[in-house]
Amino acid sequence: MFLEGKKIVIMGVANNKSIAWGCAKAMKDQGATLIYTYQNERMEKQLAKLAEPEDLLIECDVTSDESIRRAFGTIEARVGKIDGLVHAVAYSKKEELGGNVTDISRDGYALAQDISAYSLLAVAKAAKPLLKKGSGIVTLTYMGSVRAIPNYNVMGIAKAALESTVRYLAAEMAHVGVHVNGISAGAIKTLAVSGVSGYKDLIKESDSRTADGVGVTIEEVGQTAAFLVSPLASGVIGDIVYVDKGVHLT
Ligand SMILES: NC(=O)c1ccc[n+]([C@@H]2O[C@H](COP(=O)([O-])OP(=O)(O)OC[C@H]3O[C@@H](n4cnc5c(N)ncnc54)[C@H](O)[C@@H]3O)[C@@H](O)[C@H]2O)c1
């Protein structure tokens, strides 16, 4: 159990289909104590159904510096130092996830960047004083960052920014003994993905490209995340690890 005694913050569980939930399960399996953050009351209700009584649930809306500050202040007061953080948060208005990229609005572009890319920096800043040496930060990305995937549009652009953010943040955090990486997950049916126009075709196409025709699971992504937040991954810095059963190869 390589996360025995480790306290890990998990951001982004919306329900039991969430990639963050796959991360939570894998980390629990490795002995971690979990602290969940949720976006709003609606998400809290879903999360409360999944979490165990000993888990800590804290509100954190990443569009608000005050909410982030309050959340990490509460984490420090309740558990003290932490050993890792999973950032599995993204959002775009539905109308920006389809049609022409030339129709992306200025507001929609800024919002997607704010929640899906900038938030990693804002959260890392708040978490930095709490993260012990040997801790890991992991974020979630998608190969729409490096390829033009139909309809992924504004989120692909935000994921490109997020991956660059991983590299710059990793270079900084390495100096305090914290390794930062991203996982590029294969397409999985979640709440977030259902905002992408024609998402069923995206998932079908993605599944058909895996070696066995079966898509990657949140549990498989979670297992890699568990490794990447742990001290076992101290030598992996600023990387994007593909967990998509080889879809990106073909
Ligand atoms: N599902 C996929 O196919 C896939 C593939 C690769 C990467 N990803 C990425 O994985 C991550 C998790 O997404 P998911 O697919 O599990 O979907 P999900 O809908 O289960 O999770 C997205 C989470 O983002 C949170 N969020 C949105 N706005 C927020 C805000 N302002 N403050 C705090 N939290 C906020 C939501 O509450 C939700 O919990 C995202 O970064 C997503 O882009 C998903």
The ligand as an ORCA input file, in Angstrom:
! r2SCAN-3c Opt
* xyz 0 1
  N     -14.173     12.159    -19.678
  C     -13.196     12.186    -20.558
  O     -13.307     11.605    -21.634
  C     -11.919     12.903    -20.243
  C     -10.780     12.602    -20.983
  C      -9.585     13.256    -20.681
  C      -9.569     14.211    -19.677
  N     -10.696     14.501    -18.979
  C     -10.623     15.506    -17.916
  O     -10.842     14.897    -16.670
  C     -11.238     15.901    -15.745
  C     -12.440     15.414    -14.974
  O     -13.570     15.371    -15.846
  P     -14.575     14.148    -15.937
  O     -14.586     13.703    -17.337
  O     -14.323     13.190    -14.857
  O     -15.980     14.877    -15.740
  P     -16.820     15.287    -14.435
  O     -17.942     16.114    -14.961
  O     -17.159     14.099    -13.639
  O     -15.798     16.190    -13.614
  C     -15.573     17.556    -13.894
  C     -15.503     18.245    -12.552
  O     -15.130     19.616    -12.713
  C     -15.755     20.306    -11.663
  N     -15.814     21.746    -11.889
  C     -16.285     22.419    -12.964
  N     -16.243     23.729    -12.742
  C     -15.716     23.907    -11.481
  C     -15.474     25.038    -10.658
  N     -15.745     26.271    -11.065
  N     -14.942     24.821     -9.434
  C     -14.664     23.567     -8.994
  N     -14.907     22.461     -9.715
  C     -15.442     22.635    -10.945
  C     -17.164     19.707    -11.631
  O     -17.831     19.987    -10.416
  C     -16.840     18.233    -11.800
  O     -16.690     17.614    -10.542
  C     -11.473     17.159    -16.551
  O     -10.316     17.976    -16.512
  C     -11.653     16.609    -17.949
  O     -11.382     17.557    -18.962
  C     -11.872     13.869    -19.228
*
